[in-house]
Structure formats: C-alpha cells, structure tokens
Amino acid sequence: MSNDYKKLVRSKANRMLCGVCGGIGEYLNVDPTIVRLIWLLCSVASCGTGLLVYIVAAIVIPEDNDIVG
C-alpha cells in the first residue's frame, strides 16, 4: 500500500520568510507568488489579521523534510 496523498508542509525551496505560502502553493499546484499576493491582500483588508494567521500557520504546519539539492 502506498501513500499517494499530498501533505501540507512548509517549503524549503520556495520560502521568503517561513515557507508557509510556498508550501500552500506547492500543495495547491499554484505559483507561490500568487498565494503571497492573495495573502497580502487579505492581510491588508483585515487590518493585519493575516499576519497573525501566518505566524500561527508557521508554528502549526510542519517543515518539509525532503532534501533540497
């Protein structure tokens, strides 16, 4: 039996700060830049609540253990 499911992890390859948006982009097969822009727009629209959500996501979502080479 193989594990063919995707797992949401923080990216080591596509990271600007903690790799949260890069990991979400890889999970959804979307360019991480688009995820970052959407996250920024939502953060501005919600008066900074997105920053708090980003910090919580950086703590909760595990980091990718694959070796980047």
MMTF fields as JSON, N, C-alpha, C and O atoms, coordinates in Angstrom:
{
  "mmtfVersion": "1.0.0",
  "mmtfProducer": "UNKNOWN",
  "numBonds": 275,
  "numAtoms": 276,
  "numGroups": 69,
  "numChains": 1,
  "numModels": 1,
  "chainsPerModel": [1],
  "groupsPerChain": [69],
  "chainIdList": ["A"],
  "bondAtomList": [4, 2, 8, 6, 12, 10, 16, 14, 20, 18, 24, 22, 28, 26, 32, 30, 36, 34, 40, 38, 44, 42, 48, 46, 52, 50, 56, 54, 60, 58, 64, 62, 68, 66, 72, 70, 76, 74, 80, 78, 84, 82, 88, 86, 92, 90, 96, 94, 100, 98, 104, 102, 108, 106, 112, 110, 116, 114, 120, 118, 124, 122, 128, 126, 132, 130, 136, 134, 140, 138, 144, 142, 148, 146, 152, 150, 156, 154, 160, 158, 164, 162, 168, 166, 172, 170, 176, 174, 180, 178, 184, 182, 188, 186, 192, 190, 196, 194, 200, 198, 204, 202, 208, 206, 212, 210, 216, 214, 220, 218, 224, 222, 228, 226, 232, 230, 236, 234, 240, 238, 244, 242, 248, 246, 252, 250, 256, 254, 260, 258, 264, 262, 268, 266, 272, 270],
  "bondOrderList": [1, 1, 1, 1, 1, 1, 1, 1, 1, 1, 1, 1, 1, 1, 1, 1, 1, 1, 1, 1, 1, 1, 1, 1, 1, 1, 1, 1, 1, 1, 1, 1, 1, 1, 1, 1, 1, 1, 1, 1, 1, 1, 1, 1, 1, 1, 1, 1, 1, 1, 1, 1, 1, 1, 1, 1, 1, 1, 1, 1, 1, 1, 1, 1, 1, 1, 1, 1],
  "groupList": [{"groupName": "MET", "atomNameList": ["N", "CA", "C", "O"], "elementList": ["N", "C", "C", "O"], "formalChargeList": [0, 0, 0, 0], "bondAtomList": [1, 0, 2, 1, 3, 2], "bondOrderList": [1, 1, 2], "singleLetterCode": "M", "chemCompType": "L-PEPTIDE LINKING"}, {"groupName": "SER", "atomNameList": ["N", "CA", "C", "O"], "elementList": ["N", "C", "C", "O"], "formalChargeList": [0, 0, 0, 0], "bondAtomList": [1, 0, 2, 1, 3, 2], "bondOrderList": [1, 1, 2], "singleLetterCode": "S", "chemCompType": "L-PEPTIDE LINKING"}, {"groupName": "ASN", "atomNameList": ["N", "CA", "C", "O"], "elementList": ["N", "C", "C", "O"], "formalChargeList": [0, 0, 0, 0], "bondAtomList": [1, 0, 2, 1, 3, 2], "bondOrderList": [1, 1, 2], "singleLetterCode": "N", "chemCompType": "L-PEPTIDE LINKING"}, {"groupName": "ASP", "atomNameList": ["N", "CA", "C", "O"], "elementList": ["N", "C", "C", "O"], "formalChargeList": [0, 0, 0, 0], "bondAtomList": [1, 0, 2, 1, 3, 2], "bondOrderList": [1, 1, 2], "singleLetterCode": "D", "chemCompType": "L-PEPTIDE LINKING"}, {"groupName": "TYR", "atomNameList": ["N", "CA", "C", "O"], "elementList": ["N", "C", "C", "O"], "formalChargeList": [0, 0, 0, 0], "bondAtomList": [1, 0, 2, 1, 3, 2], "bondOrderList": [1, 1, 2], "singleLetterCode": "Y", "chemCompType": "L-PEPTIDE LINKING"}, {"groupName": "LYS", "atomNameList": ["N", "CA", "C", "O"], "elementList": ["N", "C", "C", "O"], "formalChargeList": [0, 0, 0, 0], "bondAtomList": [1, 0, 2, 1, 3, 2], "bondOrderList": [1, 1, 2], "singleLetterCode": "K", "chemCompType": "L-PEPTIDE LINKING"}, {"groupName": "LEU", "atomNameList": ["N", "CA", "C", "O"], "elementList": ["N", "C", "C", "O"], "formalChargeList": [0, 0, 0, 0], "bondAtomList": [1, 0, 2, 1, 3, 2], "bondOrderList": [1, 1, 2], "singleLetterCode": "L", "chemCompType": "L-PEPTIDE LINKING"}, {"groupName": "VAL", "atomNameList": ["N", "CA", "C", "O"], "elementList": ["N", "C", "C", "O"], "formalChargeList": [0, 0, 0, 0], "bondAtomList": [1, 0, 2, 1, 3, 2], "bondOrderList": [1, 1, 2], "singleLetterCode": "V", "chemCompType": "L-PEPTIDE LINKING"}, {"groupName": "ARG", "atomNameList": ["N", "CA", "C", "O"], "elementList": ["N", "C", "C", "O"], "formalChargeList": [0, 0, 0, 0], "bondAtomList": [1, 0, 2, 1, 3, 2], "bondOrderList": [1, 1, 2], "singleLetterCode": "R", "chemCompType": "L-PEPTIDE LINKING"}, {"groupName": "ALA", "atomNameList": ["N", "CA", "C", "O"], "elementList": ["N", "C", "C", "O"], "formalChargeList": [0, 0, 0, 0], "bondAtomList": [1, 0, 2, 1, 3, 2], "bondOrderList": [1, 1, 2], "singleLetterCode": "A", "chemCompType": "L-PEPTIDE LINKING"}, {"groupName": "CYS", "atomNameList": ["N", "CA", "C", "O"], "elementList": ["N", "C", "C", "O"], "formalChargeList": [0, 0, 0, 0], "bondAtomList": [1, 0, 2, 1, 3, 2], "bondOrderList": [1, 1, 2], "singleLetterCode": "C", "chemCompType": "L-PEPTIDE LINKING"}, {"groupName": "GLY", "atomNameList": ["N", "CA", "C", "O"], "elementList": ["N", "C", "C", "O"], "formalChargeList": [0, 0, 0, 0], "bondAtomList": [1, 0, 2, 1, 3, 2], "bondOrderList": [1, 1, 2], "singleLetterCode": "G", "chemCompType": "PEPTIDE LINKING"}, {"groupName": "ILE", "atomNameList": ["N", "CA", "C", "O"], "elementList": ["N", "C", "C", "O"], "formalChargeList": [0, 0, 0, 0], "bondAtomList": [1, 0, 2, 1, 3, 2], "bondOrderList": [1, 1, 2], "singleLetterCode": "I", "chemCompType": "L-PEPTIDE LINKING"}, {"groupName": "GLU", "atomNameList": ["N", "CA", "C", "O"], "elementList": ["N", "C", "C", "O"], "formalChargeList": [0, 0, 0, 0], "bondAtomList": [1, 0, 2, 1, 3, 2], "bondOrderList": [1, 1, 2], "singleLetterCode": "E", "chemCompType": "L-PEPTIDE LINKING"}, {"groupName": "PRO", "atomNameList": ["N", "CA", "C", "O"], "elementList": ["N", "C", "C", "O"], "formalChargeList": [0, 0, 0, 0], "bondAtomList": [1, 0, 2, 1, 3, 2], "bondOrderList": [1, 1, 2], "singleLetterCode": "P", "chemCompType": "L-PEPTIDE LINKING"}, {"groupName": "THR", "atomNameList": ["N", "CA", "C", "O"], "elementList": ["N", "C", "C", "O"], "formalChargeList": [0, 0, 0, 0], "bondAtomList": [1, 0, 2, 1, 3, 2], "bondOrderList": [1, 1, 2], "singleLetterCode": "T", "chemCompType": "L-PEPTIDE LINKING"}, {"groupName": "TRP", "atomNameList": ["N", "CA", "C", "O"], "elementList": ["N", "C", "C", "O"], "formalChargeList": [0, 0, 0, 0], "bondAtomList": [1, 0, 2, 1, 3, 2], "bondOrderList": [1, 1, 2], "singleLetterCode": "W", "chemCompType": "L-PEPTIDE LINKING"}],
  "groupTypeList": [0, 1, 2, 3, 4, 5, 5, 6, 7, 8, 1, 5, 9, 2, 8, 0, 6, 10, 11, 7, 10, 11, 11, 12, 11, 13, 4, 6, 2, 7, 3, 14, 15, 12, 7, 8, 6, 12, 16, 6, 6, 10, 1, 7, 9, 1, 10, 11, 15, 11, 6, 6, 7, 4, 12, 7, 9, 9, 12, 7, 12, 14, 13, 3, 2, 3, 12, 7, 11],
  "groupIdList": [1, 2, 3, 4, 5, 6, 7, 8, 9, 10, 11, 12, 13, 14, 15, 16, 17, 18, 19, 20, 21, 22, 23, 24, 25, 26, 27, 28, 29, 30, 31, 32, 33, 34, 35, 36, 37, 38, 39, 40, 41, 42, 43, 44, 45, 46, 47, 48, 49, 50, 51, 52, 53, 54, 55, 56, 57, 58, 59, 60, 61, 62, 63, 64, 65, 66, 67, 68, 69],
  "secStructList": [7, 7, 7, 7, 7, 7, 7, 7, 7, 5, 7, 1, 1, 1, 7, 1, 1, 1, 1, 2, 2, 2, 2, 2, 2, 2, 2, 2, 6, 1, 7, 2, 2, 2, 2, 2, 2, 2, 2, 2, 2, 2, 2, 2, 2, 6, 6, 6, 2, 2, 2, 2, 2, 2, 2, 2, 2, 2, 2, 2, 1, 7, 5, 7, 7, 1, 7, 7, 7],
  "xCoordList": [0.836, 0.0, 0.884, 1.78, 0.649, 1.476, 0.692, -0.535, 1.427, 0.829, 0.929, 1.941, -0.12, -0.127, -0.861, -1.216, -1.095, -1.784, -0.752, 0.41, -1.215, -0.342, -0.429, -1.472, 0.669, 0.718, 1.128, 2.068, 0.429, 0.753, 1.94, 1.871, 3.038, 4.249, 4.796, 4.503, 5.595, 6.268, 7.409, 8.162, 7.527, 8.508, 9.897, 10.048, 10.908, 12.289, 12.797, 13.707, 12.214, 12.676, 12.028, 12.706, 10.741, 10.002, 9.665, 8.504, 10.675, 10.4, 10.91, 11.963, 10.118, 10.533, 10.794, 11.835, 9.861, 10.033, 10.114, 11.199, 8.98, 8.936, 8.555, 8.623, 8.158, 7.798, 6.335, 5.961, 5.496, 4.076, 3.406, 2.755, 3.557, 2.917, 3.499, 2.774, 4.8, 5.414, 4.854, 4.615, 4.647, 4.07, 2.629, 2.212, 1.858, 0.459, 0.416, -0.412, 1.304, 1.362, 1.715, 1.117, 2.678, 3.048, 1.912, 1.674, 1.221, 0.105, -1.049, -1.669, -1.334, -2.442, -2.024, -2.856, -0.741, -0.193, -0.435, -0.859, -0.157, -0.311, 1.031, 1.783, 1.323, 2.545, 2.537, 1.574, 3.577, 3.607, 3.511, 3.067, 3.915, 3.791, 2.331, 1.992, 1.468, 0.039, -0.518, -1.334, -0.08, -0.526, -0.06, -0.812, 1.176, 1.693, 0.899, 0.597, 0.56, -0.222, -1.62, -2.112, -2.261, -3.596, -3.508, -4.37, -2.473, -2.294, -2.078, -2.613, -1.292, -1.049, -2.334, -2.609, -3.121, -4.384, -5.342, -6.0, -5.42, -6.289, -5.781, -6.579, -4.474, -3.913, -4.21, -4.547, -4.088, -4.369, -5.859, -6.242, -6.692, -8.137, -8.637, -9.657, -7.924, -8.372, -7.595, -7.588, -6.947, -6.202, -5.108, -4.882, -4.439, -3.294, -3.574, -2.659, -4.798, -5.112, -4.39, -4.063, -4.143, -3.422, -2.018, -1.507, -1.386, -0.061, -0.12, 0.753, -1.137, -1.325, -1.586, -1.049, -2.402, -2.695, -1.422, -1.204, -0.585, 0.683, 1.595, 2.207, 1.685, 2.534, 2.033, 2.826, 0.717, 0.143, 0.401, 0.742, 0.239, 0.488, 1.956, 2.26, 2.864, 4.292, 4.629, 5.568, 3.873, 4.094, 3.437, 4.009, 2.233, 1.441, 1.859, 1.94, 2.125, 2.443, 3.878, 4.791, 4.091, 5.458, 6.32, 5.814, 7.636, 8.567, 8.827, 8.774, 9.105, 9.388, 10.699, 11.687, 10.723, 11.917, 12.708, 13.785, 12.198, 12.931, 14.182, 14.196, 15.234, 16.491, 16.406, 16.088, 16.692, 16.66, 18.068, 19.028, 18.181, 19.529, 19.637, 20.722],
  "yCoordList": [-1.172, 0.0, 1.239, 1.361, 2.131, 3.333, 4.548, 4.596, 5.514, 6.77, 7.778, 8.464, 7.871, 8.773, 10.071, 10.8, 10.375, 11.609, 12.73, 12.486, 13.951, 15.098, 15.558, 15.434, 16.086, 16.569, 18.035, 18.403, 18.862, 20.278, 20.47, 20.171, 20.977, 21.251, 22.616, 23.114, 23.218, 24.467, 24.143, 23.193, 24.927, 24.672, 25.142, 26.187, 24.355, 24.791, 25.452, 26.279, 25.092, 25.617, 26.962, 27.858, 27.117, 28.339, 29.1, 29.159, 29.68, 30.399, 31.82, 32.099, 32.716, 34.101, 34.344, 34.886, 33.949, 34.073, 32.681, 32.206, 32.042, 30.722, 29.596, 28.428, 29.911, 28.889, 28.499, 27.512, 29.247, 28.905, 29.067, 28.14, 30.22, 30.456, 29.55, 29.095, 29.287, 28.358, 26.954, 26.269, 26.527, 25.206, 25.111, 24.09, 26.18, 26.193, 26.185, 25.494, 26.948, 26.96, 25.602, 25.171, 24.92, 23.578, 22.586, 21.712, 22.714, 21.81, 21.98, 20.997, 23.228, 23.516, 23.542, 23.793, 23.287, 23.364, 24.731, 24.84, 25.785, 27.168, 27.854, 27.468, 28.869, 29.637, 30.276, 30.96, 30.07, 30.642, 32.166, 32.739, 32.825, 34.28, 34.701, 35.707, 33.949, 34.248, 34.061, 34.86, 33.01, 32.779, 33.928, 34.395, 34.385, 35.5, 36.777, 37.507, 37.051, 38.249, 38.187, 39.179, 37.027, 36.865, 37.014, 37.646, 36.436, 36.54, 37.992, 38.442, 38.735, 40.145, 40.962, 41.793, 40.729, 41.449, 41.157, 42.064, 39.913, 39.55, 40.163, 40.573, 40.228, 40.83, 42.311, 42.826, 43.006, 44.443, 44.686, 45.598, 43.872, 44.048, 43.741, 44.281, 42.879, 42.503, 43.229, 42.797, 44.321, 45.156, 44.374, 44.588, 43.485, 42.784, 41.441, 40.812, 40.984, 39.67, 38.559, 37.519, 38.782, 37.8, 37.543, 36.432, 38.549, 38.372, 37.415, 36.562, 37.556, 36.648, 35.221, 34.261, 35.091, 33.776, 33.157, 31.951, 33.982, 33.492, 32.956, 31.9, 33.672, 33.235, 31.92, 31.026, 31.801, 30.546, 29.41, 28.298, 29.687, 28.654, 28.241, 27.065, 29.179, 28.856, 27.956, 27.162, 28.08, 27.242, 25.87, 24.852, 25.845, 24.613, 23.706, 22.491, 24.268, 23.462, 22.957, 23.752, 21.654, 21.114, 21.497, 21.765, 21.513, 21.842, 20.614, 19.482, 20.849, 19.788, 19.121, 19.809, 17.789, 17.061, 16.579, 16.006, 16.799, 16.37, 17.202, 18.393, 16.566, 17.264, 18.018, 17.439, 19.32, 20.165, 20.188, 20.491, 19.86, 19.805, 20.388, 20.408],
  "zCoordList": [0.0, 0.0, 0.0, 0.835, -0.899, -0.975, -0.495, -0.579, 0.006, 0.453, -0.677, -0.812, -1.494, -2.637, -2.338, -3.265, -1.078, -0.73, -0.54, -0.216, -0.75, -0.553, 0.891, 1.533, 1.39, 2.76, 2.72, 2.016, 3.469, 3.547, 4.476, 5.668, 3.907, 4.674, 4.272, 3.185, 5.156, 4.807, 3.847, 4.062, 2.807, 1.76, 2.177, 2.811, 1.81, 1.98, 0.703, 0.751, -0.433, -1.723, -2.057, -2.561, -1.788, -2.115, -0.847, -0.444, -0.219, 1.013, 0.924, 0.351, 1.517, 1.683, 3.172, 3.544, 4.004, 5.452, 6.073, 6.409, 6.22, 6.864, 5.912, 6.295, 4.691, 3.715, 3.727, 3.094, 4.429, 4.515, 3.152, 2.67, 2.538, 1.232, 0.153, -0.732, 0.221, -0.725, -0.575, -1.569, 0.658, 0.91, 0.457, -0.091, 0.685, 0.226, -1.294, -1.888, -1.93, -3.394, -3.965, -4.951, -3.361, -3.823, -3.592, -4.425, -2.485, -2.168, -3.161, -3.568, -3.548, -4.456, -5.922, -6.794, -6.21, -7.574, -8.194, -9.344, -7.408, -7.834, -7.595, -6.7, -8.398, -8.213, -6.815, -6.467, -6.016, -4.666, -4.646, -3.651, -5.714, -5.771, -5.736, -5.112, -6.395, -6.379, -4.971, -4.513, -4.289, -2.907, -2.016, -1.161, -2.212, -1.413, -1.652, -0.708, -2.912, -3.218, -2.617, -2.078, -2.706, -2.123, -0.604, 0.007, 0.009, 1.456, 1.857, 2.87, 1.064, 1.349, 1.249, 2.114, 0.198, 0.041, 1.192, 1.702, 1.592, 2.719, 4.026, 4.868, 4.196, 5.409, 5.481, 6.547, 4.355, 4.333, 4.556, 5.289, 3.926, 4.044, 5.459, 5.889, 6.176, 7.523, 8.619, 9.772, 8.259, 9.226, 9.955, 11.146, 9.257, 9.834, 10.459, 10.989, 10.415, 10.986, 10.227, 10.8, 8.942, 8.137, 8.655, 8.52, 9.243, 9.828, 11.012, 11.17, 11.833, 12.965, 12.471, 13.024, 11.443, 10.87, 10.282, 10.403, 9.647, 9.08, 10.184, 10.025, 11.289, 12.4, 12.979, 13.275, 13.141, 13.646, 12.651, 13.054, 11.355, 10.338, 10.329, 10.13, 10.539, 10.574, 11.759, 11.693, 12.829, 14.008, 13.833, 14.223, 13.245, 13.176, 12.019, 12.195, 10.848, 9.668, 9.792, 10.012, 9.654, 9.782, 8.574, 7.484, 8.803, 7.732, 6.871, 7.352, 5.602, 4.641, 5.035, 5.291, 5.088, 5.457, 4.259, 4.426, 3.04, 1.846, 1.689, 2.002, 1.202, 0.981, -0.332, -1.371, -0.283, -1.477, -2.032, -1.322, -3.322, -3.875, -5.16, -5.74]
}
